[in-house]
Structures are given as C-alpha cells and as structure tokens.
C-alpha cells in the first residue's frame, strides 16, 4: 500500500513547489544521485570482485582469516563510518592537525581532499557495501568448473587473463546481483549524504517534506526514485535467473593458484586494505573516543537510548516474524497464485528506500488524522490532534513494510527444506493444520526463525530515515542520537551509541560466517 500511494502521487498535479525544485535543485539531485550510484558501483566492484577472486582461487598465508574478516565492514553502517572519518580527516581532524604540527603549516597552506563531498560519500559507501559483491562473487568464483579454468591455463593464458576472460564472465550474474544490492543500499542512504552535505533524492525528499511542508511533492520525488529502484530490481532478478540456470557448479575443487613471496605479501596487503579502512580503523577510533569521553557520557540517557532501541527492534522483529510465518505457511498449504504473488510483492519492501516507505506511510496516516479531526470538530467541537502520525504504531507499521521481506525470505528458505510429504503424512494421521505448524514445522524451523528475528532486530536498530521521520516527539534511539550528536559536531559524544550499533551489527556477520563454514563442510 505505501508504494501504491507513492506512485499514485504522480497522477496529482505538480505544485508550484515542484516547479521551484525543477528550476533550482532537481538537476543537482539527479546528477549527484547518478554519480553516487556509478561511483559506488565502481568502488564496490573493484573491492568486492578483487577480494573475492583472491580469496576463492588463490592460496597464500592468512587467506582463511582474511576471507572471514572481509565481511566485517557489513557491521559498520555507512553514516557511522562517515562520522568517524570526518573526525579523522576533517580540517580539525587528527590527521590534518598532525600534518600542520609536524611541518609547521597553517590551514590552507597545503592541499587536502575534502572528506565532506560527493567523492567522500562514494568512498564511505563503497567501504561498507562491497561485502554484498564480495559474498556473491566469491561463491561464484569458488563454484566455477575446474575443467574450464584448467583449459584456459593449458591454452597459455596467464592467471590474469584467465580471470579477465574466463572467471569474470562466468561470475557476471552473481556480480551484477551483488552490485544491484549495493546500489539499492546507496539509493536508500540518508545519514551519509546528509552529513556530507551532498544533495541527492533522499535528502531532497526529507528537505521538501520537513523544510517546505510539501508532503505531496516529497511523494512525487519518491515516485521518481522508485522507478529507478524497480529498474534495478529487474536487472537483479534477471541476474539471479542466469545464476540459477547457467552457472556450472562442480563438486571438484578448483586447483588454487599458489602465491609465494612478494605475490603473497601483495595479496595480504590488498585484502587487508578494505578490512582496515572499512572496519578496524573506524571501530578503533570510535572505541578511543568512547573511552576518552567515558566520564562525560550521560549514563542514564545512554541506558534509555539502548532500552528504547531494544524494545523497538524487538517489537518490530517479532511482528515481522509472526506475519512472515503466517504468510509462508499459507503459501505452503494452499500455494494459490494469489498467495504466491502477494508474497513476491512483499519481498520488494527491502529494496525500497526507507525515506520512500516513510512518505508512503505518512500519506494515509495524515489523511486519516485530518478526517477524524474534522469529524470530531463537527460533532463535539474538539480536535484530537495526531492519532496515527507520530506514534509508535505507525513507526512499527513502516518497519513491517520495509523489513517483512527479510523474515519472509528466511522462513521460506527454512520451509523449502521440509519435504511436503511430511505434511501429507501428518495430515493423513489426523493432525490438524495448527498442530502441523506447532508440532512439526516450528521445531524444524527453529534456526530459520532465529535468523529472521536476529536480522530484522539488527536492521531496525541501524535504521535511520524511517525512525527519524516517523518517531514520536522526543523519542530517541541509538541511531537517532548518533545522528543528532554528529550533526552538532559532538563526535566524541556520538561514539558510544555508534559503537553499540556496530557491536550489535557484528552478530549477523558472525552468523553469516558460520553458515558459510557449515556449507563448506
């Protein structure tokens, strides 16, 4: 429903505000968003594909440890790494202060690239989003046919040429799928581009709504952003289909390219770069800030931030789990075309930027509030104020619209491992559908249920734009407080809540690593 309402806004006439945006900043929104997408695409391709090929097809000391550590930047939200690097690289950051004190320079006497720029945003997003490409590309490289790669080498191709003309084309569907996911996350980002002062569609939507008070114009901006997202989804789906039907997986392990001496050292340096820059350096800086500022931190305020975040994330994850379990069970039991289409539509939610979801939810909520208040004024000459807008209920509904797909895919994956013959046998022996679910499916789905709960919990904890737009007045979470403090340049105060988000974000990374290890075994 939120997406339909957003798309329906294009039917409405464009207001004077839209004309103002068109004449002033709309071109900048399009240019910056497009440049950001292409820049992050190139950055994640270079980091993700290079790391995947080295870790999957080469053998050198430390390869296994580095293969796992390359996933660590997934735990670092883009807006947090942006705050951290600003504190390190800005004009009054640690690095520039060190340069000035060492060489006796003043600010402006030397050239130093601006971190708060479009280029800086591309770098920050690339450092935390490359694992999407790395994960899928590594699986594709590791599963490539032994005979194909050996034939390429026997025909005289070097390892580089074999990678460029054989491995890379075979892994293209997986790489495109990973790039599509990274680009969708780029389009959804608000915290990084907002903090760096880069005008994109997401910042424009927020500014049009909150700054100009034009919800309809904001919805129309969302609609144009959605068209781009849908195009990306079509590309990603086509890539997955090719991956499913044309990739040739083999049970025979491909012979690794053994790297020795300087080649091995070079591989270790190359793989260590995204790990250090994307996780270890910013996490260490956050820890140093948090420790140095520990005595000045408001412990009670932090406790309430943590409590609010946990309660909100727990409520959203349980709601998503219950509804996803119901939908998955209905699809399994009945499997009608309508149920199948509905679940596929629901799975689109995670691909949609949080800002778009928030606008789509606010449109009906605001309309209902207005209608109820107009009616109450007519009947009792009194207005009730905001009933749906600015409540925890509408916030949870928005989380449900965005993150239900995560729970649904996790449970669908678990359901697919349970043979349908088991259901038929239980029903033939007199088990009711409810007993079938509670006594057979739920025990067998326990790992999938835990995964669904955990993933949604962490995603809600990190979510910024939906919470920022729809939260009740004076209701803060770790993500919101981190954003507010960083926006006020109180980076040391923001360190502890930011570090807490990163620490909790490590949990699904460890879970993914465990699943990969089990799959290998």
C-alpha positions in Angstrom: 0.0 0.0 0.0 2.7 2.6 0.8 4.3 2.0 -2.6 1.0 2.3 -4.5 0.2 5.6 -2.7 3.6 7.0 -3.6 3.2 6.0 -7.3 -0.3 7.4 -7.3 1.1 10.8 -6.4 2.3 11.2 -10.0 -1.4 11.4 -11.0 -1.8 14.5 -8.9 -1.0 17.9 -10.5 2.6 19.2 -9.9 2.6 22.2 -7.5 4.5 25.4 -7.6 7.0 23.8 -5.2 7.7 21.2 -7.8 8.3 23.9 -10.4 10.6 25.6 -7.9 12.6 22.4 -7.3 12.7 21.8 -11.1 14.2 25.2 -11.7 16.7 25.1 -8.8 17.9 21.8 -7.3 16.3 18.9 -9.2 19.1 18.7 -11.8 21.6 18.6 -8.9 19.6 15.8 -7.2 19.6 13.7 -10.4 23.3 14.4 -11.1 24.5 13.7 -7.6 22.4 10.6 -7.2 23.5 9.2 -10.6 27.2 10.0 -9.8 26.9 8.4 -6.4 25.4 5.2 -7.9 28.1 4.9 -10.6 30.8 5.8 -8.1 29.7 3.2 -5.5 29.2 0.7 -8.3 32.8 1.1 -9.5 34.1 1.1 -5.9 32.2 -2.0 -4.7 33.1 -3.8 -8.0 36.8 -3.2 -7.5 36.9 -4.1 -3.8 34.4 -6.9 -3.9 35.4 -8.7 -7.1 39.2 -8.4 -6.4 38.8 -9.7 -2.9 36.5 -12.5 -4.0 38.9 -13.8 -6.7 42.0 -13.6 -4.5 40.3 -15.4 -1.5 38.4 -18.0 -3.6 41.0 -19.0 -6.2 44.4 -18.2 -4.6 46.3 -19.8 -1.8 48.6 -17.8 0.5 49.3 -17.4 4.2 46.3 -15.9 6.2 43.8 -16.5 3.4 41.1 -18.1 5.6 41.3 -15.4 8.3 41.2 -12.6 5.7 38.3 -14.3 3.9 36.2 -14.1 7.1 37.4 -10.6 8.1 36.4 -9.2 4.7 32.8 -9.4 5.9 33.4 -7.2 9.0 32.5 -3.9 7.2 28.9 -5.1 6.9 28.6 -4.4 10.6 29.5 -0.7 10.1 26.6 1.5 9.0 27.6 4.0 6.3 26.6 7.0 8.4 28.7 5.9 11.3 31.8 5.4 9.2 31.2 8.8 7.7 31.1 10.5 11.1 34.3 8.7 12.1 36.3 9.6 9.0 35.2 13.2 9.3 36.7 13.2 12.8 39.9 11.8 11.4 40.3 13.7 8.1 38.4 17.0 8.5 40.3 20.3 8.8 40.4 19.9 12.6 40.7 16.2 12.5 43.5 14.1 13.9 45.4 13.7 10.6 45.4 17.3 9.5 46.4 18.5 12.9 49.3 16.1 12.8 50.4 17.4 9.4 50.2 21.0 10.5 52.1 20.5 13.7 54.8 18.3 12.1 55.6 20.6 9.1 54.7 24.0 10.8 51.9 24.7 8.3 48.6 26.6 8.6 45.3 25.5 7.3 45.1 26.5 3.6 48.9 26.2 3.1 48.5 22.7 1.6 46.1 20.7 -0.4 44.0 18.1 1.3 40.9 16.4 -0.3 37.6 17.2 1.3 36.0 14.3 3.0 32.6 16.0 3.1 32.0 15.8 -0.6 30.4 13.6 -3.2 33.7 11.8 -3.6 33.9 11.3 0.2 30.4 9.8 0.2 31.3 7.4 -2.6 34.3 6.2 -0.6 32.4 5.7 2.6 29.6 3.8 1.0 32.0 1.7 -1.1 33.9 0.7 2.0 30.8 -0.7 3.8 28.8 -2.0 0.8 31.5 -4.0 -1.1 30.7 -7.2 1.0 27.5 -7.6 -1.0 29.5 -8.0 -4.1 32.2 -10.0 -2.3 29.9 -12.6 -0.9 28.1 -13.4 -4.1 31.1 -13.2 -6.3 33.2 -15.4 -4.0 30.5 -18.1 -4.2 30.5 -17.9 -8.0 34.3 -18.0 -8.3 34.6 -20.9 -5.8 32.0 -22.9 -7.8 33.4 -22.4 -11.2 34.2 -25.5 -13.2 37.7 -27.0 -12.8 37.9 -28.0 -16.4 37.1 -24.6 -17.7 39.8 -22.8 -15.7 42.4 -25.6 -16.3 41.7 -25.4 -20.1 42.3 -21.7 -20.0 45.6 -22.1 -18.3 46.7 -25.1 -20.6 46.0 -22.9 -23.6 48.6 -20.5 -22.4 46.5 -17.8 -20.7 48.1 -16.2 -17.6 46.2 -16.2 -14.3 45.3 -12.5 -15.0 43.9 -13.3 -18.5 42.1 -16.4 -17.1 40.4 -14.1 -14.6 39.6 -11.4 -17.1 38.3 -13.5 -20.0 37.0 -16.7 -18.2 36.3 -16.3 -14.5 34.8 -12.8 -14.7 32.3 -13.5 -17.5 31.2 -16.7 -15.7 30.7 -14.8 -12.4 28.9 -11.9 -14.1 25.3 -12.8 -13.0 26.5 -13.0 -9.3 28.5 -9.8 -9.6 25.6 -7.9 -11.1 23.2 -9.2 -8.4 25.7 -8.0 -5.7 26.1 -4.6 -7.4 22.3 -4.2 -7.6 22.0 -4.8 -3.8 24.9 -2.3 -3.1 23.3 0.3 -5.4 19.9 -0.2 -3.7 21.5 0.5 -0.3 23.2 3.5 -1.8 19.9 4.9 -3.0 18.4 4.3 0.4 21.2 6.1 2.3 20.3 9.3 4.1 22.7 9.7 7.0 25.9 9.8 5.0 24.9 12.1 2.2 23.0 14.4 4.7 26.1 14.7 6.9 28.4 15.3 4.0 26.1 18.0 2.5 25.5 16.1 -0.7 22.1 16.8 -2.3 20.5 13.6 -3.5 17.0 12.4 -3.9 16.8 11.1 -0.3 18.0 14.4 1.2 15.7 16.3 -1.2 12.7 14.2 -0.1 13.4 14.9 3.6 14.0 18.6 3.0 10.9 19.0 0.8 8.7 17.4 3.5 10.2 18.9 6.7 11.6 22.1 5.3 8.9 23.1 2.9 6.0 21.2 4.4 5.1 19.7 1.0 4.2 16.0 1.5 2.7 15.6 -2.0 5.9 17.0 -3.7 8.0 14.8 -1.5 5.9 11.8 -2.5 6.4 12.7 -6.2 10.2 12.8 -5.7 9.8 9.4 -4.0 7.9 8.1 -7.1 10.8 9.0 -9.5 13.3 7.4 -7.1 11.1 4.2 -7.0 11.2 4.0 -10.8 15.0 3.7 -10.7 14.8 1.1 -7.9 12.3 -1.0 -9.9 14.6 -0.9 -12.9 17.5 -2.1 -10.7 15.3 -4.9 -9.3 14.6 -6.2 -12.8 18.3 -6.3 -13.5 19.0 -8.1 -10.3 16.2 -10.7 -10.9 17.4 -11.4 -14.4 21.0 -11.9 -13.0 19.7 -14.3 -10.4 17.9 -16.3 -13.1 21.1 -16.5 -15.1 23.0 -17.5 -12.0 20.5 -20.3 -11.3 20.3 -21.8 -14.7 23.7 -21.1 -16.4 26.3 -21.3 -13.7 28.1 -24.6 -13.7 28.9 -25.6 -10.1 31.2 -28.6 -9.6 31.9 -30.9 -6.7 35.6 -30.9 -7.7 37.6 -28.2 -6.0 39.3 -25.9 -8.4 43.1 -26.0 -8.0 44.2 -22.9 -6.2 46.8 -20.5 -7.6 49.6 -20.7 -5.0 51.1 -17.3 -4.3 54.6 -17.1 -2.9 56.9 -14.4 -1.6 56.1 -10.9 -2.8 52.9 -12.1 -4.6 51.6 -13.5 -1.3 52.6 -10.3 0.6 50.8 -8.3 -2.1 47.6 -10.4 -1.8 47.6 -9.9 2.0 48.1 -6.2 1.7 45.3 -5.9 -0.9 42.8 -7.9 1.2 43.8 -6.1 4.4 43.1 -2.7 2.9 39.2 -2.8 2.9 39.2 -4.6 6.3 41.4 -1.9 7.9 39.7 1.1 6.2 36.2 -0.3 6.4 36.1 -1.6 9.9 39.3 -1.8 12.1 40.3 1.9 11.8 36.8 3.5 12.3 35.9 0.9 15.1 39.2 1.7 16.8 38.7 5.4 16.6 35.1 5.1 18.0 36.5 3.0 20.9 39.2 5.6 21.6 36.6 8.4 21.6 34.2 6.4 23.8 37.0 5.6 26.4 38.4 9.1 26.5 34.9 10.6 26.9 33.5 7.9 29.2 33.3 10.2 32.3 31.4 12.8 30.5 28.8 10.4 29.0 25.3 10.6 30.4 25.0 7.0 31.5 21.2 7.3 32.3 20.5 8.8 28.9 22.5 6.1 27.2 20.6 3.4 29.1 17.3 4.8 27.9 18.5 5.1 24.4 19.6 1.5 24.5 16.3 0.4 26.1 14.2 2.3 23.5 16.3 0.8 20.7 16.0 -2.8 22.0 12.2 -2.5 22.7 11.6 -1.0 19.3 13.8 -3.6 17.5 12.3 -6.5 19.4 8.7 -5.5 18.8 9.4 -5.0 15.0 11.3 -8.3 14.7 8.5 -10.2 16.5 5.8 -8.6 14.4 7.7 -9.4 11.2 8.3 -13.0 12.3 4.7 -13.7 13.2 3.3 -12.3 9.9 6.1 -13.9 7.8 5.4 -17.3 9.4 1.7 -16.9 8.7 2.3 -15.9 5.1 4.8 -18.6 4.5 2.6 -21.3 6.0 -0.4 -20.1 3.9 1.7 -20.2 0.7 2.9 -23.7 1.6 -0.5 -25.1 2.5 -2.5 -23.6 -0.4 0.0 -22.3 -2.9 -2.6 -20.5 -4.9 -1.4 -17.9 -7.5 -2.8 -15.0 -5.4 -0.8 -16.0 -2.3 2.4 -16.5 -4.4 2.0 -13.1 -6.0 1.3 -11.4 -2.6 4.4 -12.9 -1.0 6.6 -11.8 -4.0 5.2 -8.3 -3.7 6.0 -8.2 0.0 9.6 -9.2 -0.8 10.0 -6.0 -2.7 9.9 -4.0 0.5 13.5 -4.2 1.5 14.6 -2.9 -1.9 12.7 0.3 -1.3 14.5 3.2 0.4 13.3 3.9 4.0 12.6 7.5 3.1 10.1 6.3 0.4 8.4 3.9 2.9 8.1 6.7 5.4 6.4 9.0 2.9 4.1 6.2 1.8 3.1 5.5 5.3 2.6 9.2 6.3 0.2 9.9 3.3 -2.7 7.7 4.6 -1.9 8.4 8.3 -2.0 12.1 7.8 -5.2 11.8 5.7 -6.9 9.7 8.5 -5.8 12.2 11.2 -7.3 15.0 9.2 -10.6 13.3 8.5 -11.0 12.2 12.2 -10.2 15.7 13.4 -12.6 17.4 11.0 -15.4 15.0 12.1 -14.7 15.5 15.8 -14.8 19.2 15.4 -18.2 19.0 13.7 -19.6 16.6 16.3 -18.1 17.7 19.6 -16.3 20.9 18.6 -12.9 19.5 19.7 -9.9 18.2 17.9 -8.0 15.1 18.9 -4.7 16.1 17.3 -2.4 13.5 15.8 -3.8 10.0 16.3 -1.8 7.9 13.8 1.0 10.2 12.7 4.0 10.4 15.1 3.1 7.3 17.0 5.0 4.1 17.7 2.2 2.2 15.9 2.8 3.9 12.6 6.6 3.5 13.1 6.2 -0.2 13.6 4.0 -0.4 10.5 6.7 1.2 8.4 9.3 -1.2 9.8 6.9 -4.0 8.9 6.6 -2.7 5.3 10.3 -2.5 4.9 11.7 -5.5 6.8 9.0 -8.1 6.5 10.7 -9.4 3.3 13.8 -10.3 5.4 11.8 -12.5 7.7 9.7 -14.0 4.9 12.8 -15.0 2.9 14.5 -16.6 5.9 11.4 -18.6 6.8 10.7 -19.5 3.1 14.2 -20.8 2.9 13.6 -23.0 6.0 10.2 -24.2 4.8 11.8 -25.3 1.5 14.0 -27.8 3.3 10.9 -29.5 4.9 9.5 -32.1 2.4 5.9 -31.7 1.5 5.5 -35.5 2.1 5.9 -34.9 5.8 2.9 -32.5 5.8 0.8 -35.1 3.9 1.7 -37.9 6.3 0.9 -35.8 9.4 -2.5 -34.7 8.0 -3.4 -38.3 6.9 -2.7 -39.4 10.5 -5.2 -36.9 11.8 -3.1 -33.9 12.7 -4.9 -30.6 12.4 -3.2 -27.7 10.4 -2.4 -25.9 13.7 -0.8 -29.0 15.1 1.2 -29.4 11.9 2.6 -25.9 12.3 3.3 -26.0 16.1 4.5 -29.6 16.5 6.3 -30.3 13.2 7.1 -27.1 11.3 8.1 -24.8 14.2 10.7 -27.2 15.8 12.3 -27.8 12.3 12.2 -24.1 11.6 14.0 -23.0 14.8 17.3 -21.9 13.1 15.4 -20.0 10.4 13.1 -18.3 13.0 16.2 -17.3 15.0 17.9 -15.9 11.9 14.8 -14.0 10.9 14.5 -12.5 14.3 18.1 -11.5 14.5 18.4 -10.0 11.1 15.3 -7.8 11.5 16.4 -6.8 15.0 19.8 -5.5 13.8 18.3 -3.8 10.7 15.7 -1.9 12.8 18.5 -1.0 15.3 20.5 0.6 12.5 17.6 2.1 10.5 17.9 5.9 10.4 15.5 7.6 7.9 12.3 5.8 8.9 12.9 6.3 12.6 14.0 9.9 12.1 10.8 10.8 10.1 8.1 8.8 11.9 9.3 8.6 15.5 7.1 10.1 18.2 8.1 13.5 19.6 11.1 13.4 21.9 11.6 9.6 21.3 15.2 8.8 20.6 17.1 5.6 19.7 20.8 4.9 19.4 20.7 5.6 15.6 18.8 8.9 16.1 21.0 10.1 18.9 24.2 9.3 17.0 22.9 11.2 14.0 21.9 14.2 16.2 25.2 14.4 18.0 27.2 14.0 14.9 25.2 16.7 13.1 26.1 19.0 16.0 29.8 18.0 15.6 29.8 16.3 19.0 31.6 13.3 17.6 33.0 12.1 20.9 29.5 12.1 22.5 28.3 10.1 19.5 31.0 7.5 19.8 29.4 5.2 22.5 25.9 4.9 20.8 27.6 4.4 17.4 30.0 1.8 18.8 27.0 0.0 20.4 25.3 -0.2 17.0 28.5 -1.6 15.4 28.9 -4.2 18.1 25.3 -5.4 17.7 25.8 -5.3 13.9 28.6 -7.9 14.3 26.2 -10.6 15.3 24.6 -11.3 11.9 28.1 -11.1 10.3 29.3 -13.9 12.6 26.1 -15.8 11.8 26.7 -15.5 8.0 30.3 -16.7 8.6 29.1 -19.7 10.5 26.6 -20.6 7.7 29.3 -20.3 5.1 31.6 -22.6 7.1 28.8 -25.1 7.6 28.1 -25.0 3.8 31.8 -25.7 3.1 31.8 -28.6 5.5 
